[in-house]
Amino acid sequence: MKRLLAFIRDLFLRPSARIGLGVLVVGGFVAGAVAWQGFNTAMEATNEEAFCLTCHTMRDNLLPELQKTVHWSNRTGVRARCPDCHVPHEFTDKVARKMQASREVLGQLVGTIGTREKFNEHRIVLARREWRRLNANGSRECRACHDYKDMDFDRMRPASQVAMRAAAERDQSCIGCHKGIAHQLPDLKGEHNPAFDTLVSAAAGQGVEEGDEYYAILPRPLYRDAALTQPVGTIEVAARVKVLETQGDAQRVELELWRKNKGYGRVWYSHFGLNIVSAILEKEISRDEDLVTVLEAREDPLTGLEWQQVKAEVWLAAESLLDSPEEIWTIARSSYNESCSTCHRQPDEAHFDA
């Protein structure tokens, strides 16, 4: 080992006794030029759509999806290729993206995305990775072709004008609204969101004091008894409750909400006159005077409907509450940005009150 280290030290530090300095300098320059040219050639070769499609996962899954869109075939004949959207055009960012893309290559080699079924299972991970990248750089690759300053808004449809003018004013990232524009969207139904695990963990460690107010972390069943055997309805995410009592794995809580005085009044809302659902009771329970107490009645001047402030004491499973809704809203904000914006133009969060 000592001899090896000494050899390496001498190789790099000891002056040459047989080769002239000029030869070393010129040789180093030539070697560097050849290496640089080889690097650029490799970069260009891996930046071609043909290279992307040598992987059967891309060829069999993503290419057929792209071929069904206007980005593949249109009246002008201008087509977006894989690197146009998925490889940054600036050199430094391009190198960084190439390094990141090695994960997809590894996934192909080890079989993580080797079949259609596996690819679809992993699609949400790949999609969110690209969504985050495009959000972070303002959809720079999209704007190589679609730039706000070059758009003629007056030639758009009226609905498109409203959305695009607002987006241009905010300099909004394209991917915020145009997810799924070139490839199939991931299936989000029934998807386990790991962010909710943090809420469950936080609720498990939440100290609960009787008489204090807390917020439900997830939709939870409500019961009439401490044994949690007589269901009366469900409570919604971020609904506010007052804890009255804890018995083992159950907590007795007080709901003080609003309902419309029509029909069975099963749906209870967080505020007067606002359709923000906090709880839904069973039909036969909603008018049970032994469980539900009407505190006051008030007419909504906008609709003419009578609203009732109601109260009920019910039971729910312990470890379902947090003392602040902020963590809940953080996760909701992420879902709003990544899912809702796929179909809906994003207004400011505080624009609508219900």
N, C-alpha and C positions, 0 to 999 in steps of 0.2 A: 504493500500500500504506500509506504514511504517513497519507494522508487517511482511509482506511478504519479504521485503528487509532485515529486521533483521534476519528472519529465514534462508534466503539464506546465509547471512554473517556468522551466527553461524554454519551452516551446513558445510561450507568449512574452517572456521578459528578456531573455538573453539575446543580444544583438547577433545577427547572422554573420558568420565568418566566411561563407562561400558564395552567397548570393548578394549581388549589389543592391543598394538602397533603391535605385531607379527601377530595377526589375521588380522589386517587392511592391513599390508604389503603383507602377503600371499594372502589374498582375492583380493587385488588390482592386484597382479601379475597374479593370476588365471583369473580374469576378463579380464585383458589386453590380456592374451594369447588366451582366448576364442574369444575375439573381433577381434584380429589380424587374427586368423584362420578363423573366419567367413568372414572377409573382403577378405582374399585371396581366400576362396571358392567362394564367390560372383564374384570376379574378374575372376576366371577361368571359372565359369559357363557362364558369359557374354562374354567370349572370345571364345566360341565355335560357329561353323558355325550353329549348330542346333538352338542356341539362335537367331542368326541373322535372320534365316528363319521363326521364329515364327511370324515375322511381315509380313503381306501379301503384303505390298508394295515391300519389298525386294524379297519375294518368287515369286511374280507374274511379277515383272519388271526386276530385275537384274539377278536373277538366270537363266532364260532362255537365256539371253544374254551370260552369262559366259559359259553355257553348249555348246555353239557353237564354243568355242575357244580352242586353244591348252593348255591353262592353266587348262582346265577341263579334257580333255581326250587326251592322246598322247601315243606314242609307248613305253615310259619308265614307264608309270604309276605313274609319280610324279605329284601331283595335288596341285594347290594353292587354299587354302580355304580363306574365307572372312577375318579372322584375320591376315593371312599371309601378306596380302597387306595393310589392313586398320587399323591395330593396331600395334603401335610401340612395339618393343621387349624389350626395356629398361623400367624399372619399372616406373621411374618418367615421362617419355614421355607417357607411357601407361596410367597412371592415368590422365594426362592432356587431352589425346585424349578421354578417357571415359567421361570426363566432357564436352568436346566439342560436343561429340556425343549425348548428351542430347537434343541438338537442333533438331536432326533428329527424336528422340523419340517424342518430343513435336509436331513437324510437323505432325507426324502420328496421334497423339491423337486429335489435333485440326482440322485435315483434310486438311492441306496445301498440302500434297503429297498423299492423301488418294485414289485417282483414277489414272488410267493410264494417262489420259489427264492432270491432275494436276501435276503428277510426271514429265511428259515430259516438261511441262511449267517451272517447277522448276529445271529441270535437269542441266541447265547451272550453276545455283548457287551452287549446290552440287558438280558438277565436278570441277569448278574453286577453290572451297574450298580445295578439295583434291589435285589439281594440285599445288596450292600454298604451301601446306604442304610438298608435296614430293619434290618440287623444293628447299624448304628451308632446308630440311635435306639431300639433295643429293640423293634422292630416296633410302634411307637406307633399307626400307623393300624389294625393288626389289633386292638389292645387297646381301640380305641374301642368295639368290640363284644364282644370276647373278653378278659375280664380275669380273671386268676388268682383274685383275691379274691372274685369272684362265681361261681366254678365250684363245682358240687356234685360232688366227685370220687366220692362213693359211688354215684352214678347212672351212672357210666361203666363200660364193660367192664373186667374185671380187668387186662388188658394195658394198656389206656389209663390206668387209675388209676396203675399203676406209673410209666409214662412221664410223665404230667402232674404227678403229685406231685413227682417229681424235678425236672422243669422249673420248677415253681413255687418250689421251694426255692432253685434257682439263679437265679431270675428270668430265665430263658433267653428269648432272642428267638424269637418264633414261627417266623420264616423259617428258623431253623436246622434244623428238622425238617419243615416243611411247604412246601418248594419244590414247585412244580408243582400246588398245590392248586386253582388257578383257570385256569392256562394250561398248554399243552403244554411239557414240559421240553425244553431244547436237546439235540441229539444230541451226546454227548461222545465217541462212538466214533471213534477215529482223529484226534481233535482235536489239533492242534499246540499244546502248552502253551509259550508263550514263556518261561516261567520256567526251562524246561530249557535254553534257550539260554545262560543265565548259568552253568549247571553245565558245559556243554560248553566255554565260554570259559575258565572257571576251571581246568578240567582241562588245557586246552591250555597254560596258563601255569604249571601246577604243576611245580615242580622235584621230581624223583624221585631218591632216594638208595637205592642197593642195600643191602638188609638192613632197611629201614624198612617199617612197615605203612601201608597205604593202603586206601581204600574205593572200590568201583565206583560210578560216577555213574549208570549206566543198565545194563539187561541187555545183556550182551555175549557173543558167541560165544567159546568156548575152543578152543584148537588144541593139537595134539601137537608141531608143528614151528614154527620161527621164521619160516618162509615163510607161515604161516597158511593152509595148504592142507589139513590133516588135522583136521577138526572132531572134538571129543570131548564137547562139551556146551555149556552156557551158564552164565554167572554172573549172579546177581540184583543188584538195586539195593542199595547199602549193604553188600554182602558185603565182609568184611575179607580182605586178601591181604598177603603179604610179597613185595616185589619182590626178585628174585634177580639179574636181569641185563636189560640193554637192548641190543637189536640193531636198529638202524635204526628202523623203525616198529613194532617188536614188543617186548614185555616178557615175560620168563619170571617167573612168579609161583608162590608156594607157597600152596596151600589146605590149611588144617588145620581140619577140620570134623567133624561127627558124622553117622552114618547109622544107620537101623534095620537090624539084621541079619536081614532077611527079603526074599524075592524077589531082585531084582537089586540092590537098594540104590542105585538111581539118584539118589534125592533126598538131598542133603546139607544138614544143618541147622547153624545157627550155634552152638547150645548143646545140651548133653546134656538129653534129655527134653523139649525145647521144639520145637514145630513151626514154627520160623522158617526158611524155606527160603533158602539162600544160593547153592546151585548144583544143577544137574541134569545128569547125565552120560548119554551114549548107552548103550543097553542092553548092547551088546557091550564097552563100555569100562569099565563100572562094576565088573566083576569081573576086570579085567586087572591081574594082580599086578605086571607090569612098570611100570605107571603108578601104581597105587593101593597104598599101604602102610597096613596096619592097625596103629595104635599101641597101642590097648588096647580091651578090651571091658568093658561094665558093664551090669548089669540095672537097668531102670527099676522102682523099687518100686511105682509107681502102676499100671503096665500089665503088668509081668512080661516086657516085651520086652527083648531084648538090644540095646544100642546099641554101636556101634563108633566109636572116634575114628580118623579116617582122614586121610591126607595124600597130596597129589598135586602134581606140578610140571607146570604147563601154560603155554601162551603165549596172550596176548591182544594186541589192537591197542593201541599207545601212546596217550597222551592220553585215557585212560579212567578215571583215578584222581584222588582228592583225599585230602589228608592228614587230613581231618576229615569226619565225616558230618553236621555241623550244618546245612550248606546244603541237603543232601538232605532232612533231616527238616523243614526250614522249608517246602519245596515240598510234601512229603507231608502236612504239617499243613493246608496250604491246600486240597489235594484232599479231605482228610478232612472238612473243614468244609463245602466247597461241593458235594461229590458224594456221599460216603458217607452223610451225614446225611439225604439225600433219602428213603432207605428205612429207615435204621437209627437207633435211639435212640443218642445220643452218650454213651458212657461216658467217664470220665476216661482220658486217654491211657495212664496207667500202671496202669489197672485190670486189664487182661489181660496176661499175660506171653508169650502165644503165640496 
